Amino acid sequence: MRVLVVEDYPPIRKAVAKGLREAGFAVDATGDGEEGLWYATSNDYDVVVLDLMLPGLDGLTILNRLRAEGRAAHVLILTAKDAVSDRVKGLDLGADDYLVKPFALEELLARVRALARRAYCVKNPCLEIGDLRIETAAQRVWRGLEEVHLTAREYALLEYLAMRRGEVVSRTDIWEHVYEFNSEADSNVVDVYIGYLRKKIEQPHKPPLIRTLRGRGYSLGASG
Amino acid sequence: MTLSIRARLLLWITGGMAILLMVFAVVVYGVLSRSLLDGFDEVLLASSRTISGPVERDSARIKFEMDERDAPEFYRSVEPDYFQLWLEDGEKLAGSPSLKTGGLERFAGLPDVPAFRPVRLPDGRAGRAVGLLFIPRADEEAKDVIPAQKVTLVVARGTASLDATIRLIRWLLATATGGTLVLALLLGAVAVRRGLRPLDALAARIAAVRQDDLSAQIPTERMPAEMAPVVGKLNDLLRRLEDAFRRERAFTADAAHELRTPLAGLRCTLEVASSQPRTRNDYREAITECLDVVRHTQGIVETLLVLARFESGQTTLRPEAVDVRELIEAGWRPLADKAASRGITFDTHLLMNFSCMADREVSQMIVAALLSNAAEYTDDHGRIEIAGRNIGESVELTIANTGCSLSDTDAQHVFDRFWRSDPSRTGTGIHCGLGLALVQRAARTLGGSVSARIADGTFTIGLTLPAAQPKRHLMPRS
């Protein structure tokens, strides 16, 4: 899941980005409104965490432009403004959620996870594909009764595929949703990580979970 | 304890009334009893003339003869009148038959001038007597023979009916006075209660004023003329209180909002740092970050405290003539090195003796905040220009900086509580200065104002403060 954080106060920006990264999200962060809009319109983010008071361009304008362009990214507004009228204005302009500063990081993470699930029309925080079980809140994975230990990047890749279970997911999609903007630009890296993931979750004598569709991408689960 | 207005009015009304009525009653009583007594004395004197008339002297002696029919009052057996006559040597000449064995006390005034006095009658009744010293009428032959000898006559009469009349008058007056007083008390109580009803209504209105809504004003129509000024002043007080409360609320909100962002930063940083075991360096980085936030927060809190003290009057503003050039120099000193390293040009166009009338500490705070703002927003190799001029009884200081990417419509928002246009904060620097909203507040505290305009990439802040030397026009030196 890829998240954009637009927040001008460096301590919050850094901490939120770090917290989200450690929670398995691919995170891009900026403190400037114009730059935030550019990020949001040139990438396909699952969730945008947006501060309202920004230099350059304020949060509500960014939100307005995103919606005008038909961007479907879920937007969580993060602000010190707590008046009901402010919340209503933000939600009416197309925001999906609202969090008032100061907030608990845990709550922010839970809200971002919920918004990310909503982006793929998934409501259950526990994803099950055959005997593969993913607990998104705790970021833990089981195959049958055996827990599978994944790195943050491997987990992010598996969670994204699981959110889109049964669909063919292109390398570009994976690249855009699992990797950050500043990641090393090597498309092979997706194949490499699919390889790592396969080694950890596939089991002998069982039908493979991740299928490669040559020239189109990958698909997790469903058909045998 | 202070008496209530009601009790005081009642006391004055009834007390005054009581004194007036009593004086009136005493005067009436005095006049009436005097005139009754005078009437009585006149009768007594007339009666004495009846006795003195028949006293005659001839050549040998003084004689007295009287017929019962001429003065029957001295002869009756029930409550009679009395008289007695004495010769000059004290010998009794004659007495009324009613005297029987008793006698009257002899007294008299000057010759032919009657003297009156209350006496006890021989039968024990209270009475009044007249004493008269006179020379009896003499017949022709005795005229020159016997030297004129004076005779003393005392006539006494019972005063029972006079005393009864006077008692009746006394009783009537006392009853009338007492009754009138009681009635006055009752009427006074009713009048005072009715008269003070508007005060009760006012008290109820004041009691209905709630602390959270001081906007309610007390209507002055149908208010008695005496109370209208009081209510007017009360309404003024309410308006001032409401203003103060509104400022207080706005200030608290400002403070809370200003602190929310750094608090959120602190909390996030600490929560992320403690969410899992980390390396020494990670912890050190988090601690450094938190310290920066704490310094930022401290700056905000101190600024807010200074402002709060001034606004609440805990610290008195001490307006004095402050040289604006000194303010600029002191404010720019800590910023100069960093600005120079970024190639920023700093120009001041101020003449000597350009002074404002303001509290030194607050004006220094404002100017320092504006300069720090300007320094942070100016683009590298940009320019900051300071100019000043006198407008009437005010001085206007303008601080203009280049490198502004905002439009003029943004200018009206720069004083909004949350409005921030601070690209420097997106870097490593944390802005510890006074927000423009607080600058505006501080300027107002000094009786001045701030304004902002943006044109051609130049952001200009105008600070107006009362002038120390009004009416001196100073042209900026370019």
HADDOCK unambig.tbl for C-alpha pairs under 7 A between the chains (distance, minus, plus):
assign (segid A and resid 8 and name CA) (segid B and resid 425 and name CA) 6.95 0.50 0.50
assign (segid A and resid 8 and name CA) (segid B and resid 426 and name CA) 5.52 0.50 0.50
assign (segid A and resid 9 and name CA) (segid B and resid 425 and name CA) 6.61 0.50 0.50
assign (segid A and resid 9 and name CA) (segid B and resid 426 and name CA) 6.50 0.50 0.50
assign (segid A and resid 10 and name CA) (segid B and resid 426 and name CA) 6.00 0.50 0.50
assign (segid A and resid 11 and name CA) (segid B and resid 265 and name CA) 4.90 0.50 0.50
assign (segid A and resid 11 and name CA) (segid B and resid 269 and name CA) 6.66 0.50 0.50
assign (segid A and resid 11 and name CA) (segid B and resid 289 and name CA) 6.71 0.50 0.50
assign (segid A and resid 12 and name CA) (segid B and resid 264 and name CA) 6.63 0.50 0.50
assign (segid A and resid 12 and name CA) (segid B and resid 265 and name CA) 4.26 0.50 0.50
assign (segid A and resid 12 and name CA) (segid B and resid 268 and name CA) 6.21 0.50 0.50
assign (segid A and resid 12 and name CA) (segid B and resid 269 and name CA) 7.00 0.50 0.50
assign (segid A and resid 15 and name CA) (segid B and resid 268 and name CA) 5.54 0.50 0.50
assign (segid A and resid 15 and name CA) (segid B and resid 269 and name CA) 4.93 0.50 0.50
assign (segid A and resid 15 and name CA) (segid B and resid 272 and name CA) 6.25 0.50 0.50
assign (segid A and resid 16 and name CA) (segid B and resid 268 and name CA) 6.63 0.50 0.50
assign (segid A and resid 19 and name CA) (segid B and resid 272 and name CA) 5.57 0.50 0.50
assign (segid A and resid 31 and name CA) (segid B and resid 426 and name CA) 5.30 0.50 0.50
assign (segid A and resid 53 and name CA) (segid B and resid 418 and name CA) 6.72 0.50 0.50
assign (segid A and resid 53 and name CA) (segid B and resid 419 and name CA) 6.37 0.50 0.50
assign (segid A and resid 53 and name CA) (segid B and resid 420 and name CA) 6.46 0.50 0.50
assign (segid A and resid 54 and name CA) (segid B and resid 420 and name CA) 6.71 0.50 0.50
assign (segid A and resid 54 and name CA) (segid B and resid 421 and name CA) 6.82 0.50 0.50
assign (segid A and resid 55 and name CA) (segid B and resid 420 and name CA) 6.33 0.50 0.50
assign (segid A and resid 55 and name CA) (segid B and resid 421 and name CA) 4.38 0.50 0.50
assign (segid A and resid 55 and name CA) (segid B and resid 422 and name CA) 5.81 0.50 0.50
assign (segid A and resid 55 and name CA) (segid B and resid 423 and name CA) 6.09 0.50 0.50
assign (segid A and resid 56 and name CA) (segid B and resid 421 and name CA) 6.92 0.50 0.50
assign (segid A and resid 80 and name CA) (segid B and resid 257 and name CA) 6.22 0.50 0.50
assign (segid A and resid 80 and name CA) (segid B and resid 260 and name CA) 6.02 0.50 0.50
assign (segid A and resid 80 and name CA) (segid B and resid 261 and name CA) 6.42 0.50 0.50
assign (segid A and resid 101 and name CA) (segid B and resid 260 and name CA) 5.80 0.50 0.50
assign (segid A and resid 101 and name CA) (segid B and resid 261 and name CA) 6.31 0.50 0.50
assign (segid A and resid 101 and name CA) (segid B and resid 264 and name CA) 5.49 0.50 0.50
assign (segid A and resid 102 and name CA) (segid B and resid 260 and name CA) 5.71 0.50 0.50
assign (segid A and resid 102 and name CA) (segid B and resid 261 and name CA) 6.68 0.50 0.50
assign (segid A and resid 102 and name CA) (segid B and resid 263 and name CA) 5.97 0.50 0.50
assign (segid A and resid 102 and name CA) (segid B and resid 264 and name CA) 3.90 0.50 0.50
assign (segid A and resid 103 and name CA) (segid B and resid 264 and name CA) 6.22 0.50 0.50
assign (segid A and resid 105 and name CA) (segid B and resid 268 and name CA) 5.83 0.50 0.50
assign (segid A and resid 105 and name CA) (segid B and resid 271 and name CA) 6.53 0.50 0.50
